[in-house]
Amino acid sequence: MLTVKQQERLEYAAERLYGKKFKMNQAHKEINLGETAAPTPSGKVDDDPLRGPVNMEWIKYIEPERSEFAAVVDEILADLPKMDTSKFTRLGDDNL
């Protein structure tokens, strides 16, 4: 459960990020925001239909708001109660 302060910080950071994204999208219509900035996984298939086009260009336009939003999310996640993982199956070579 979020505290009131965390909720306010998250909403404020999200509003700033959305506003920056909107302004950037208006100013740079040549950049497709639907493209991902995710790093290429090892063993990727070049024609993988599940992988979209990659474009790192737009990330620089939404900084520092993106980093501020990510920091708030990280803080909220760090405050969540830890899950008991003692009964989880450990993944290894024989049980993937």
C-alpha distances in whole Angstrom, upper triangle without the diagonal:
4,7,10,12,10,10,13,14,13,15,18,18,18,21,23,23,24,26,28,28,29,32,33,33,36,38,38,38,40,37,35,31,31,32,30,30,29,32,34,33,36,39,38,40,42,42,38,37,34,34,34,36,35,35,34,35,33,30,32,32,28,28,27,24,23,23,21,18,18,18,14,13,14,13,9,10,12,9,8,10,13,14,18,20,23,24,24,27,29,30,34,37,38,34,33
4,6,8,6,6,10,10,10,12,14,15,15,17,20,20,21,23,25,25,27,29,30,31,33,35,35,36,38,35,33,29,30,31,29,29,28,31,34,33,36,39,38,40,41,42,38,37,34,34,33,35,34,33,32,33,30,28,30,29,26,25,24,21,20,20,18,15,16,15,12,11,13,11,7,10,12,9,9,12,15,17,20,23,26,27,27,30,31,32,35,38,39,36,35
4,5,5,6,9,10,10,12,14,15,16,18,20,21,22,24,26,27,28,30,31,32,34,36,37,38,40,37,35,32,32,34,32,31,31,33,36,36,39,42,41,43,45,45,42,41,37,37,36,38,36,36,34,35,32,30,31,31,27,26,24,22,22,21,18,16,17,16,12,13,14,12,9,12,13,10,11,13,17,19,23,25,28,30,29,33,33,35,38,41,42,39,38
4,6,5,6,9,10,11,12,14,15,16,18,20,21,22,24,26,27,29,30,31,33,35,36,37,39,36,35,31,32,34,32,32,32,35,38,38,41,44,43,45,46,46,43,42,38,38,37,38,37,36,34,35,32,30,31,30,26,26,24,21,22,21,18,17,18,17,13,14,16,14,12,15,16,14,15,17,21,23,26,29,32,33,33,36,37,38,41,44,46,43,41
4,5,5,6,9,10,11,12,14,15,17,18,20,21,23,24,26,27,28,30,32,33,34,36,38,35,34,30,32,33,31,30,31,33,36,37,40,43,42,44,45,45,43,42,38,37,37,38,36,35,33,33,30,28,28,28,24,23,21,19,19,19,15,14,16,14,11,13,15,12,11,14,15,13,15,18,21,24,27,29,32,34,33,37,37,38,41,44,46,43,41
4,5,5,6,8,10,10,12,14,15,16,18,20,21,22,24,26,27,28,30,31,32,33,35,32,31,28,29,30,28,27,27,30,33,33,36,39,38,41,41,42,39,38,35,34,33,34,32,32,30,30,28,25,26,26,22,21,19,17,17,16,13,12,13,12,8,9,11,9,7,11,12,10,12,15,18,21,24,26,29,31,30,33,33,34,37,40,42,39,37
4,6,5,6,9,10,10,12,14,15,16,18,20,21,22,24,25,26,28,30,31,32,34,31,30,26,27,29,27,27,27,30,33,34,37,39,38,40,41,41,38,37,34,33,32,33,32,31,30,30,27,25,26,25,22,21,20,17,17,17,14,12,14,13,10,10,13,12,9,12,15,13,14,17,20,22,26,28,31,32,31,34,35,35,39,41,43,40,38
4,5,5,6,9,10,11,12,14,15,16,18,20,21,23,24,25,27,29,30,31,33,31,30,26,28,30,28,28,28,31,35,35,39,41,40,42,43,43,40,39,35,35,34,34,33,31,30,30,27,25,25,24,21,20,19,15,17,17,14,12,15,14,10,12,15,13,12,15,17,16,17,20,23,25,29,31,34,36,35,38,38,38,41,44,46,43,41
4,6,5,6,8,10,11,12,14,15,16,18,20,21,22,24,26,27,28,30,32,29,28,25,26,28,26,25,26,29,32,33,36,39,38,40,40,41,38,37,34,33,32,32,30,29,27,27,24,22,22,22,18,17,15,12,14,13,10,9,11,10,7,9,12,10,10,14,15,14,16,20,22,25,28,30,33,35,34,36,36,37,40,42,44,41,39
4,5,5,6,9,10,10,12,14,15,16,18,20,21,22,24,26,26,28,29,26,26,22,23,25,23,22,23,26,29,30,33,36,34,37,37,37,35,34,30,29,28,29,28,26,25,25,22,20,21,20,16,16,15,12,12,12,10,7,9,10,6,7,11,10,9,12,14,14,15,19,21,23,27,28,31,33,31,34,34,34,37,40,41,39,36
4,6,5,6,9,10,10,12,14,15,16,18,20,21,22,24,25,26,29,26,25,21,23,25,24,24,25,28,31,32,35,38,36,38,38,38,36,34,31,30,29,30,28,27,26,26,22,21,22,20,17,17,16,12,13,14,12,9,12,13,10,11,14,14,12,15,18,17,18,22,24,26,30,31,35,36,34,37,37,37,40,43,44,41,39
4,5,5,6,9,10,11,12,14,15,17,18,20,21,23,24,26,28,25,25,22,24,25,24,24,25,28,32,33,36,39,37,39,39,40,37,36,33,32,30,30,29,27,25,25,21,20,20,19,15,15,14,10,12,13,10,9,12,13,10,12,15,15,14,17,19,19,20,24,26,28,32,33,37,38,37,39,39,39,42,44,46,44,41
4,5,5,6,9,10,11,12,14,15,16,18,20,21,22,24,26,23,23,19,21,22,21,20,22,25,28,29,33,36,34,36,36,36,34,33,30,29,27,27,25,24,22,22,18,16,17,16,12,12,11,7,8,10,7,5,9,9,8,9,12,13,13,15,17,18,19,23,25,27,31,32,35,37,35,37,37,36,39,41,44,41,38
4,5,5,6,8,10,10,12,14,15,16,18,20,21,22,24,21,20,17,18,20,19,19,20,24,27,28,32,34,32,34,34,34,32,31,27,26,25,25,24,22,21,21,17,16,17,16,12,13,12,8,9,11,9,6,10,11,10,10,13,14,14,16,18,19,20,23,25,27,31,31,35,36,34,36,36,36,38,41,42,40,37
4,5,5,6,9,10,10,12,14,15,17,18,20,21,23,21,21,17,19,21,21,21,23,26,29,31,35,37,35,37,36,36,34,33,30,29,26,27,25,24,22,22,18,17,18,16,12,14,13,9,11,13,11,9,13,15,13,14,17,18,17,19,22,22,23,27,29,30,34,35,39,40,38,40,40,39,42,44,46,43,41
4,6,5,6,9,10,11,12,14,15,16,18,20,22,20,20,17,19,21,21,20,22,25,29,31,34,37,35,36,36,36,34,33,30,29,26,26,24,22,20,20,16,15,15,13,10,11,10,6,9,11,9,8,12,13,12,14,17,18,18,20,22,23,24,28,30,32,35,36,40,41,39,41,40,40,42,44,47,44,41
4,5,5,6,9,10,10,12,14,15,16,18,20,17,17,13,16,17,17,16,18,22,25,27,30,33,31,33,32,32,30,29,27,25,23,22,21,19,17,16,13,12,13,11,7,9,9,5,6,9,9,7,10,12,12,13,16,17,17,19,21,22,23,27,28,30,34,34,38,39,36,38,38,37,39,41,43,41,38
4,5,5,6,9,10,10,12,14,15,16,18,16,16,12,15,17,17,17,19,23,26,28,32,34,31,33,32,32,30,28,26,24,22,22,21,19,18,17,14,13,15,12,9,12,12,9,9,13,12,10,13,16,15,15,18,20,19,21,24,24,25,29,30,31,35,35,39,40,38,39,39,38,41,42,44,42,39
4,5,5,6,9,10,11,12,14,15,18,17,17,14,17,19,19,20,22,25,28,31,34,37,34,36,34,34,33,31,29,27,25,24,23,21,20,18,14,14,15,12,9,12,12,9,11,14,13,12,16,18,17,18,21,22,22,24,26,27,28,32,33,35,39,39,43,44,41,43,43,42,44,46,48,46,42
4,5,5,6,8,10,11,12,14,16,14,15,13,16,17,18,17,20,23,26,29,32,35,32,34,32,33,31,30,28,26,23,22,21,18,17,15,11,11,11,8,6,9,10,7,9,12,12,12,14,17,17,18,20,22,22,24,26,27,28,32,33,35,39,39,42,43,41,43,42,41,43,45,47,45,41
4,6,5,6,9,10,10,11,14,11,12,9,12,14,14,15,18,21,24,26,30,32,29,31,29,29,28,27,25,23,20,19,18,15,14,13,9,10,11,8,6,10,11,9,9,13,14,12,15,17,18,18,20,22,23,24,26,28,28,32,33,34,38,38,41,42,39,41,40,39,41,42,45,42,39
4,5,5,6,9,10,11,14,12,12,10,13,16,17,18,21,24,27,29,33,35,32,33,31,31,30,28,26,25,22,21,20,18,17,16,12,13,14,11,10,13,15,12,13,17,17,15,18,21,20,21,23,25,25,26,29,30,31,35,36,37,40,40,44,45,42,44,43,42,44,46,48,45,42
4,5,5,6,9,10,13,12,14,12,16,17,19,19,22,25,28,31,34,37,34,35,33,33,32,31,29,27,24,22,21,18,18,15,12,13,13,9,9,12,14,12,14,17,17,17,19,22,22,23,25,27,27,29,31,32,33,37,38,39,43,43,47,48,45,46,46,44,46,48,50,48,44
4,5,5,6,8,10,9,11,10,13,15,16,16,19,22,25,28,31,33,31,32,30,30,29,28,26,24,21,19,18,15,14,12,8,10,10,6,7,11,13,12,13,16,17,17,18,21,22,22,24,26,27,28,30,32,33,37,37,39,42,42,46,46,44,45,44,42,44,45,48,46,42
4,6,5,6,9,8,8,8,11,13,15,16,19,22,24,27,31,33,30,30,28,28,27,26,24,22,19,17,17,14,15,12,9,12,13,9,10,14,16,15,15,18,19,18,20,23,23,23,26,28,28,29,32,33,34,37,38,39,43,42,46,46,43,44,44,42,44,45,47,45,42
4,6,6,10,10,11,11,14,16,19,20,23,26,28,31,35,36,33,34,31,31,31,29,28,26,22,21,20,18,18,15,12,15,15,12,13,16,18,17,17,21,22,21,23,26,26,26,29,31,31,32,35,36,37,40,41,42,46,46,49,50,47,48,48,46,48,49,51,49,45
4,6,9,10,12,12,16,17,19,19,23,26,28,31,34,36,33,34,31,31,31,30,29,27,23,21,20,17,17,14,11,14,13,10,12,15,17,17,18,21,22,22,24,26,27,27,30,32,32,33,36,37,38,42,43,44,47,47,50,51,48,49,48,47,48,49,52,50,46
4,5,6,9,10,13,14,16,17,20,23,25,28,31,33,30,30,28,28,28,27,26,23,20,17,17,13,14,11,9,12,12,9,12,15,17,17,17,20,22,22,23,26,27,27,29,31,32,33,35,37,38,41,42,43,46,45,49,50,46,47,46,44,46,46,49,47,44
4,5,7,9,12,13,16,17,21,23,25,28,31,33,29,29,27,26,26,25,24,22,18,16,16,14,15,12,11,14,15,12,14,18,20,19,19,23,24,23,25,28,29,28,30,33,33,34,36,38,39,42,43,43,47,46,49,50,46,47,46,44,46,46,49,47,43
4,6,9,12,12,15,16,19,21,23,26,29,30,27,27,24,24,24,23,23,20,17,14,14,12,13,11,10,14,14,13,15,18,21,21,20,23,25,25,25,29,30,29,31,34,34,35,37,39,40,43,43,44,47,46,49,50,46,47,46,43,45,45,47,46,42
4,6,9,9,11,12,16,18,19,23,26,27,24,24,22,22,22,21,20,18,14,12,11,8,10,8,7,10,12,10,12,15,18,18,17,20,22,21,22,25,27,26,28,30,31,31,33,36,36,39,39,40,43,42,46,46,43,43,42,40,41,42,44,42,39
4,5,6,9,11,14,17,18,21,25,26,22,22,20,20,19,18,17,15,11,9,10,8,10,9,8,11,14,12,13,17,20,19,17,20,22,21,21,25,26,25,27,30,30,30,32,35,34,38,38,38,41,40,43,43,40,40,40,37,39,39,42,40,36
4,5,8,10,13,16,18,20,24,25,22,23,21,21,20,18,17,15,11,10,10,9,10,10,7,9,12,11,11,14,17,16,14,17,19,17,18,21,22,21,23,26,26,26,29,31,31,34,34,35,38,37,40,41,37,38,37,35,37,38,40,38,34
4,6,10,12,15,16,19,22,23,20,20,19,18,17,15,13,12,8,8,9,9,11,12,10,12,15,14,14,17,20,18,16,19,21,19,19,23,23,22,24,27,26,26,29,31,30,33,33,33,36,35,39,39,35,36,35,33,35,36,38,35,32
4,7,9,12,13,16,19,20,17,17,16,16,15,14,12,10,6,5,5,6,9,10,9,11,14,14,14,17,20,19,16,19,21,20,19,23,24,22,24,27,27,26,29,31,31,34,33,33,36,35,38,38,35,35,34,32,33,34,36,34,30
4,6,9,10,13,16,18,15,16,15,16,14,14,12,9,7,6,5,6,7,10,9,10,13,14,14,16,18,18,14,17,19,18,17,20,22,20,21,24,24,23,26,29,28,31,30,30,33,32,35,35,32,32,31,29,30,31,33,31,27
4,6,9,12,15,18,15,17,16,17,16,16,14,11,10,9,6,6,5,8,8,8,11,13,12,14,16,16,13,14,18,17,15,18,20,19,19,23,23,22,24,27,27,30,29,30,33,31,34,35,32,32,30,28,29,30,33,31,28
4,6,9,12,15,13,15,15,16,15,15,13,10,10,10,7,9,8,12,12,11,14,16,15,16,18,18,14,15,19,17,15,18,20,18,18,22,23,21,23,26,26,28,27,27,30,28,31,32,28,28,27,24,26,26,29,27,24
4,6,9,12,11,14,14,16,14,16,14,11,12,11,8,10,9,13,14,13,16,18,18,18,20,21,17,17,21,20,17,20,23,21,20,24,25,23,24,28,27,30,28,28,30,28,31,32,28,28,26,24,24,25,28,27,23
4,7,9,7,10,10,13,11,14,12,9,11,11,9,11,12,15,17,16,19,21,21,22,24,24,21,21,25,24,21,24,26,24,23,27,28,25,27,30,30,32,30,30,32,29,32,32,29,28,26,23,23,23,26,25,22
4,6,6,9,11,13,12,14,12,10,13,13,12,15,15,19,20,19,22,24,24,24,26,26,23,23,26,25,22,24,27,24,23,27,27,25,26,30,29,30,28,28,29,26,29,29,25,24,22,19,19,19,22,21,18
4,6,9,11,14,13,16,15,13,16,16,15,18,18,22,23,22,25,27,27,27,29,30,26,26,29,28,25,27,30,27,26,29,30,27,28,32,31,32,30,29,30,27,30,30,26,24,22,19,18,18,21,21,17
4,7,9,12,11,15,14,13,16,17,16,19,20,24,26,25,27,30,30,30,32,33,29,29,32,31,28,30,33,30,29,33,33,30,31,35,34,35,32,31,32,29,31,31,27,25,23,20,19,17,20,20,17
4,6,9,8,11,11,9,12,13,13,17,18,21,23,23,25,28,28,28,31,31,27,28,31,30,27,30,32,29,28,32,32,30,31,35,34,35,33,32,33,30,32,32,28,27,25,22,21,20,23,22,19
4,6,5,9,10,9,12,13,14,18,20,23,24,24,27,29,30,31,33,33,29,30,34,32,30,33,35,32,31,35,35,33,35,38,37,38,36,35,36,33,35,35,31,29,28,24,24,22,24,24,20
4,6,9,11,9,11,11,12,16,18,21,22,23,26,28,28,30,32,32,29,30,33,32,30,33,35,33,32,36,37,34,36,39,38,40,38,37,39,36,38,38,34,32,31,28,27,26,28,28,24
4,6,9,8,10,11,13,17,20,22,23,24,27,29,29,31,33,33,30,31,35,33,31,34,36,33,34,37,37,35,37,40,39,41,39,38,39,37,39,38,35,33,32,29,29,27,29,28,25
4,5,6,8,11,13,16,19,22,23,23,27,28,28,30,32,32,28,30,33,31,29,32,33,31,31,34,34,32,34,37,36,37,36,34,36,33,36,35,31,30,29,26,26,25,27,25,22
4,6,7,10,13,17,20,22,22,23,27,27,27,30,32,31,28,30,32,30,28,32,33,30,31,34,34,32,34,37,35,37,36,34,36,34,37,36,32,31,30,27,28,27,29,27,24
4,6,10,12,16,18,21,21,21,25,26,25,27,29,28,25,27,29,27,25,29,30,27,27,31,30,28,31,33,32,33,32,31,33,30,33,32,29,28,28,25,26,25,27,25,21
4,7,9,12,15,17,18,18,22,23,23,24,27,26,23,24,27,25,23,27,28,25,26,30,29,27,30,33,31,33,32,31,33,31,34,33,30,29,28,25,26,26,28,26,23
4,6,10,13,15,15,16,19,20,20,22,25,24,21,23,26,24,23,26,28,25,26,30,29,28,30,33,32,35,34,33,35,33,37,36,32,32,31,29,30,30,32,30,26
4,7,10,12,13,14,17,18,19,21,24,23,20,23,26,24,23,26,28,26,27,30,31,29,32,35,34,37,36,35,38,36,39,39,35,35,34,31,32,32,34,33,29
4,7,9,10,11,14,16,16,18,21,21,18,20,23,22,20,24,26,24,25,28,29,27,30,33,32,35,34,34,37,35,38,38,34,34,33,30,31,31,34,32,29
4,5,7,9,11,12,14,15,18,19,16,18,21,20,19,23,25,24,24,28,28,28,30,33,33,36,35,35,38,36,40,40,37,37,35,33,34,34,37,35,32
4,6,6,8,10,11,12,15,16,13,15,18,18,17,20,22,22,22,25,27,26,27,31,31,34,33,34,37,35,39,40,36,36,35,32,33,34,37,36,32
4,6,6,8,10,12,14,16,14,16,19,19,18,21,24,23,24,27,28,28,30,33,33,36,36,37,40,39,42,43,40,40,38,36,37,38,41,39,36
4,6,5,7,9,12,13,11,14,16,16,16,19,21,21,22,25,26,26,28,30,31,34,34,35,39,38,41,42,39,39,38,36,37,38,41,39,36
4,5,6,7,10,10,8,10,13,13,13,16,18,18,19,21,23,23,25,27,28,31,31,33,36,35,38,39,36,37,36,34,35,36,39,38,34
4,6,6,8,10,9,11,13,14,15,17,19,20,20,23,24,25,26,29,30,34,34,35,38,37,41,42,39,40,38,37,38,39,42,41,37
4,6,9,9,9,12,14,14,15,18,19,20,21,24,25,26,27,30,31,34,35,36,40,39,43,44,41,42,41,39,41,42,45,43,39
4,6,6,6,9,10,11,12,14,16,16,18,20,21,22,24,26,27,31,32,33,37,36,40,41,38,39,38,37,39,40,43,41,38
3,5,5,6,8,10,11,12,14,16,17,18,20,21,23,25,26,30,31,32,36,35,39,40,38,39,38,37,38,40,43,41,38
4,6,5,6,9,10,11,13,15,15,17,19,20,21,23,25,29,29,32,35,35,38,40,38,39,38,37,39,41,44,42,39
4,5,5,6,9,10,11,12,14,15,17,18,20,22,23,27,28,30,34,34,37,39,37,38,37,37,39,41,43,41,38
4,5,5,6,9,10,11,12,14,16,17,18,20,22,25,26,28,31,31,35,36,33,35,34,33,35,37,40,37,34
4,5,5,6,9,10,10,12,14,15,16,18,20,24,24,26,30,30,33,35,32,34,33,32,34,36,39,37,34
4,5,5,6,9,10,11,13,14,15,17,19,23,24,26,30,30,34,35,33,35,34,34,36,38,41,39,36
4,5,5,6,9,10,11,12,14,16,17,21,22,24,28,28,32,33,31,33,33,32,35,37,39,37,34
4,5,5,6,9,10,10,12,14,16,19,20,22,25,25,29,30,28,30,29,29,31,33,36,33,31
4,5,5,6,9,10,10,13,15,18,19,21,25,25,29,31,29,31,30,30,32,35,37,35,32
4,5,5,6,9,10,11,13,17,18,21,24,25,29,30,29,31,31,31,33,36,38,36,33
4,5,5,6,9,10,11,15,16,18,22,22,26,27,25,28,27,28,30,33,35,32,30
4,5,5,6,9,10,14,14,16,20,20,24,26,24,26,25,25,28,31,33,31,28
4,5,5,6,9,12,14,17,20,21,24,27,25,28,27,28,30,34,36,33,31
4,5,5,7,10,12,15,19,20,23,25,24,27,27,27,30,34,35,32,31
4,5,5,9,10,12,16,17,20,22,20,23,23,24,27,30,31,29,27
4,6,8,9,12,15,16,19,22,21,23,23,24,27,30,32,29,28
4,6,9,12,15,17,20,22,22,25,25,26,29,33,34,32,30
4,6,9,12,15,18,20,19,22,23,24,27,31,32,29,28
4,6,9,12,15,17,17,20,21,23,26,30,31,28,27
4,7,9,12,14,14,17,17,20,23,27,27,25,24
4,6,9,11,10,14,15,17,21,24,25,22,21
4,6,8,8,12,13,16,19,23,23,20,21
4,5,5,9,10,12,16,19,20,17,17
4,6,8,9,13,16,19,19,17,18
4,6,9,12,15,19,18,15,16
4,6,9,12,16,15,12,13
4,6,9,12,12,9,10
4,6,10,10,8,9
4,7,8,6,6
4,6,6,6
4,6,6
4,6
4
